[in-house]
Amino acid sequence: MVPTSKRPRQPVVAVTGAASGLGRELLARLVSSADFRRVVAIDDQRGDVQDATWRVLDVRDPLLANRISDIDVLVHLAGDYAVDSDPGERRAYNLRAAQTVLTASAAARVRRVVLVTSAMVYGAAPDNEVPLPEDAPVAAEPDTGVVGDYLEIESLVRRSLRSHPGLEVTVLRPAAVVGPGVDTVITRHFESPRLLTVKGCNPHWQFCHIDDLISALELAARGAVTGVVAVGSDGWLGHEQVEELSGIRSLELPAGLTFGTAQRLHRLGVTPAPATDLHYVVYPWVVDCASLREAGWKPSWTNEAAFAQLLELREKRTTVVGRRLPVKEATLTAAGATVAVIGTAAIVRQVRKKRRL
């Protein structure tokens, strides 16, 4: 009698940051999947997904290794990437969380860790290839913003792979993420009264809907994709398309004025994000999702559809250089500032007034 081959044991998967946001959405999807034997939820508070096994603890706790000794795959989604968070506190949390997860996973002999950073790590530049291949160099500028956090986390990953060669780490790099609950420098750009452009450069827009990021995370948890994996809708939108779809007119300014003024405003605490974040709304950083495509994955959202939802979710907010304004202040800014998108109207008026004196 020919022996029948046994089906491989289904893995146990854990999700950090499982009580809310992206972690909660992925958890709800995984508990209904037949590809995992058990789904463990890790957070500092218990969430509402009943079919998961909840383990309540801070992901930065060194005791994490003891709580994941039975885990095969860990998807790390606990992080603070809010635009308005204190930069020092945000980075300290994100790096400590990633470091603890990687170290604990290696100690507990977790087979695979999946993390999410961003395609922003490639950097946004006027001479970027469109699209960028997944193995393109990491060329973003280190800064105090969220991009700097992503660069530091990926550096931790590289060090972890050298120190723990038995640990498999998959890093997903999504394009500009959009969807319910998503609040980033990119989404806030479309709350501005004008779309900023830099002379001599034509922006290219690629989005990644949160639904597609979740389906890509599920594939990564299953091991269908490994290494560095770009995620996003197929193709991109040109600036004229974005202007037409949004109904927002553009404001073109010289690069020196744009970035110089934005950096001064950031130093003064007027704007939450460093000037380098503006690169991502004026220069291309489109990615080619080759690994996912080869695995048979297809995005369920087009760039047009994802962008349409982004516009629907704005809820009549007005944002200037990443900072949301009160309604009265926003009205004055939008009505009277020819350079309101980068917040230079007041500065220009002051300079002109001084020259007349």
C-alpha positions in Angstrom: 0.0 0.0 0.0 1.4 3.4 -1.0 1.6 5.7 2.0 -0.4 9.0 1.6 1.4 12.2 2.1 0.4 14.2 5.1 -0.8 17.8 4.7 1.7 20.2 6.3 0.6 21.4 9.7 -1.2 24.7 9.5 0.7 27.5 11.1 -0.3 29.6 14.1 -0.2 33.3 13.3 -0.1 36.3 15.6 -0.9 40.0 14.9 0.5 42.8 17.0 -1.6 46.0 17.2 -4.6 43.8 16.8 -7.2 45.9 18.7 -7.6 48.7 16.2 -6.7 50.1 12.8 -4.9 47.9 10.2 -4.1 45.2 12.8 -7.8 44.8 13.7 -8.8 44.6 10.0 -6.2 42.0 9.3 -7.1 40.0 12.4 -10.8 39.9 11.2 -9.7 38.5 7.9 -7.3 35.9 9.3 -9.8 34.4 11.7 -12.0 33.5 8.8 -9.1 31.9 6.8 -8.6 28.2 6.5 -4.8 28.6 6.1 -4.1 29.1 9.8 -4.6 26.7 12.7 -5.0 29.5 15.2 -4.9 33.3 15.2 -3.4 35.1 18.2 -4.1 38.8 18.8 -1.5 40.9 20.7 -2.2 44.4 22.0 -2.2 46.4 25.3 -5.9 46.2 25.3 -8.4 43.5 24.3 -10.2 44.1 21.0 -13.6 43.0 19.6 -12.6 40.2 17.3 -14.0 37.2 19.3 -12.6 34.3 17.3 -9.0 35.2 18.1 -6.9 34.2 21.1 -6.1 37.4 22.9 -2.9 38.1 24.8 -2.9 41.5 26.4 0.5 43.1 26.8 2.6 45.9 25.5 4.5 44.8 22.4 7.6 46.5 23.8 7.6 44.3 26.9 10.7 42.0 27.0 8.4 39.2 28.2 7.0 39.1 24.7 9.2 36.1 23.8 7.5 34.0 26.5 4.1 34.9 25.0 4.9 33.9 21.5 6.7 30.6 22.0 3.9 28.7 20.2 3.7 31.2 17.2 4.9 30.3 13.7 4.2 33.6 12.0 4.1 37.0 13.5 2.7 40.1 11.7 3.9 43.2 13.4 1.4 46.1 13.0 1.7 47.9 16.3 3.1 51.4 15.7 2.5 55.1 16.0 2.5 56.8 12.6 0.2 59.7 13.3 1.2 62.9 11.5 0.7 65.0 14.7 2.5 62.7 17.1 5.6 64.1 19.0 8.5 63.0 16.7 10.8 61.9 19.5 8.1 59.9 21.3 6.8 58.4 18.1 10.2 57.2 17.0 11.1 55.8 20.4 7.9 53.8 20.4 8.2 52.5 16.9 11.9 51.5 17.1 11.5 49.8 20.6 8.4 47.9 19.3 10.2 46.7 16.2 13.4 45.8 18.0 11.5 43.8 20.7 9.4 42.0 18.1 12.4 40.9 16.1 14.5 39.9 19.1 11.6 38.1 20.8 10.7 36.3 17.6 14.3 35.0 17.1 14.4 33.9 20.8 11.0 32.1 20.5 12.0 30.5 17.2 9.1 32.2 15.3 9.6 31.1 11.7 8.5 34.3 9.9 8.0 37.9 10.8 6.1 40.3 8.6 6.4 44.1 8.9 5.0 47.1 7.0 7.1 50.2 6.2 6.4 52.2 3.1 7.5 52.7 -0.5 8.6 56.1 0.7 11.9 54.5 1.7 12.9 54.5 -2.0 12.8 58.3 -1.8 10.9 60.7 -4.1 13.0 62.4 -6.7 12.5 64.2 -10.0 14.7 61.6 -11.8 13.1 58.5 -10.3 12.4 55.6 -12.7 8.6 55.1 -13.1 7.9 52.6 -11.8 10.7 51.8 -9.4 11.7 48.1 -9.2 11.4 46.5 -5.8 15.2 46.1 -5.6 15.8 49.8 -6.2 18.1 51.4 -3.7 16.7 52.8 -0.5 17.4 56.5 -1.1 15.1 58.4 1.1 16.6 61.2 3.3 16.7 60.4 7.0 14.6 62.9 8.9 12.5 63.4 12.0 9.3 62.4 10.2 7.6 59.1 9.6 9.9 58.3 6.7 12.9 58.4 9.1 11.1 55.9 11.3 10.6 53.5 8.4 14.3 53.8 7.5 15.4 53.0 11.0 13.0 50.0 11.2 14.4 48.6 8.0 17.9 49.1 9.3 16.8 47.0 12.4 15.5 44.3 10.0 18.8 44.1 8.2 20.8 43.8 11.4 18.3 41.2 12.7 18.8 39.1 9.6 22.5 39.1 10.1 22.2 38.3 13.8 19.5 35.7 13.4 19.9 33.9 10.0 17.2 31.4 10.9 14.5 34.1 11.0 12.6 34.9 7.8 11.5 38.6 7.6 9.2 40.0 5.0 8.9 43.7 4.6 5.9 45.2 2.8 6.4 48.6 1.2 3.0 50.1 0.2 2.5 53.1 -2.0 0.4 56.0 -0.6 -2.1 54.2 1.7 -5.7 55.4 1.5 -9.0 54.2 3.0 -11.2 54.7 6.1 -9.2 55.8 9.1 -6.0 56.6 7.1 -4.5 60.0 7.9 -1.1 60.8 6.4 0.9 63.6 4.9 -0.3 62.3 1.5 -4.0 62.2 2.3 -3.8 65.6 4.0 -2.3 67.0 0.8 -5.7 66.6 -0.9 -7.3 68.6 1.9 -5.3 71.7 0.8 -6.9 74.5 -1.1 -4.3 74.0 -3.9 -2.3 71.1 -5.2 1.4 72.0 -4.9 3.6 71.4 -7.9 7.3 72.3 -8.4 8.4 73.9 -11.6 9.8 71.5 -14.1 8.4 68.3 -12.5 5.2 66.4 -13.2 4.0 64.4 -10.2 2.9 60.7 -10.6 0.3 59.3 -8.1 0.0 55.7 -7.1 -2.2 54.6 -4.2 -2.6 51.5 -2.1 -6.0 50.9 -0.7 -6.1 49.4 2.8 -8.1 46.4 1.5 -5.3 45.6 -0.9 -2.6 46.0 1.8 -4.6 43.6 4.0 -4.8 41.0 1.2 -1.0 41.4 0.6 -0.3 40.9 4.3 -2.3 37.7 4.3 -0.2 36.4 1.4 3.0 37.4 3.3 1.7 35.6 6.4 1.2 32.5 4.4 4.7 32.8 2.9 3.5 33.2 -0.6 5.8 36.3 -0.9 9.0 37.0 1.0 11.8 39.6 1.2 11.0 43.1 0.1 7.5 43.4 -1.3 6.0 46.5 -2.9 2.2 46.9 -2.7 -0.1 49.3 -4.7 -2.6 49.7 -7.4 -1.6 49.0 -11.0 0.0 51.9 -12.8 -0.4 55.5 -11.8 -2.3 58.8 -12.3 -0.7 61.8 -14.0 -1.1 65.2 -12.4 -3.6 66.4 -14.9 -5.8 63.4 -14.1 -5.5 64.1 -10.4 -6.4 67.8 -10.9 -9.4 66.8 -13.1 -10.7 64.2 -10.7 -10.3 66.3 -7.6 -11.4 69.6 -9.0 -8.5 71.2 -7.0 -6.4 73.7 -9.0 -2.6 73.5 -8.8 -0.1 76.0 -7.6 3.4 75.9 -9.2 6.3 77.2 -7.2 10.1 77.1 -7.5 11.7 74.2 -5.7 13.9 76.4 -3.6 11.1 78.6 -2.3 8.9 75.5 -1.6 11.3 73.4 0.4 13.2 76.3 2.0 10.0 77.9 3.4 8.5 74.6 4.4 11.7 73.8 6.4 11.6 77.1 8.2 7.9 76.6 9.1 8.7 73.2 10.5 11.5 74.5 12.6 9.1 77.1 14.0 6.6 74.4 14.9 4.0 75.7 12.4 3.9 72.5 10.4 4.1 68.9 11.8 6.1 67.3 9.1 9.7 68.1 7.9 10.2 69.7 4.5 11.5 66.4 3.0 7.9 65.1 3.3 6.9 67.5 0.6 9.1 65.6 -1.9 6.4 62.8 -1.8 3.7 65.1 -3.2 5.7 66.7 -5.9 8.1 64.0 -7.1 7.4 60.4 -8.3 7.8 57.3 -6.1 5.7 54.8 -8.1 6.6 51.1 -7.5 6.3 47.9 -9.5 4.6 45.2 -7.5 6.4 42.4 -9.2 6.6 39.9 -6.3 2.8 40.1 -5.6 2.0 39.9 -9.3 4.1 36.7 -9.7 2.3 35.2 -6.7 -1.0 35.7 -8.5 -2.1 38.7 -6.5 -4.2 41.5 -8.1 -5.2 44.7 -6.5 -9.0 45.1 -6.0 -8.8 48.9 -6.2 -7.6 50.9 -9.1 -5.8 54.2 -8.5 -8.9 56.1 -9.8 -11.2 54.3 -7.3 -8.8 54.6 -4.4 -8.3 58.3 -5.1 -12.1 58.8 -5.3 -12.6 57.3 -1.9 -9.7 59.5 -0.5 -11.6 62.6 -1.8 -14.9 61.3 -0.2 -13.2 60.9 3.2 -11.9 64.5 3.4 -15.1 65.6 5.2 -14.5 69.3 4.2 -11.3 69.6 6.1 -8.7 72.2 5.1 -5.1 71.5 5.6 -2.0 73.7 4.9 1.4 72.1 4.9 0.1 69.1 6.8 -1.6 71.1 9.6 -5.4 71.0 9.8 -6.9 74.4 10.3 -10.0 75.6 12.1 -12.9 76.4 9.8 -12.5 80.2 10.1 -8.8 80.2 9.7 -9.0 77.8 6.8 -11.5 80.0 5.0 -9.2 83.1 5.3 -6.2 81.1 4.2 -7.9 79.5 1.2 -9.5 82.7 0.0 -6.6 85.1 0.4 -3.4 83.1 0.0 -2.0 82.6 -3.4 0.7 80.5 -1.9 -1.4 78.9 0.9 -0.5 75.3 0.1 3.0 75.8 1.6 2.0 78.4 4.1 4.0 81.2 2.7 1.3 83.8 2.3 1.9 85.5 5.6 5.7 85.5 5.0 5.4 87.1 1.6 3.0 89.8 2.8 5.4 90.7 5.7 8.4 90.9 3.3 6.5 93.2 0.9 5.3 95.4 3.8 8.8 95.8 5.1 10.1 96.8 1.6 7.4 99.6 1.4 8.5 101.1 4.7 
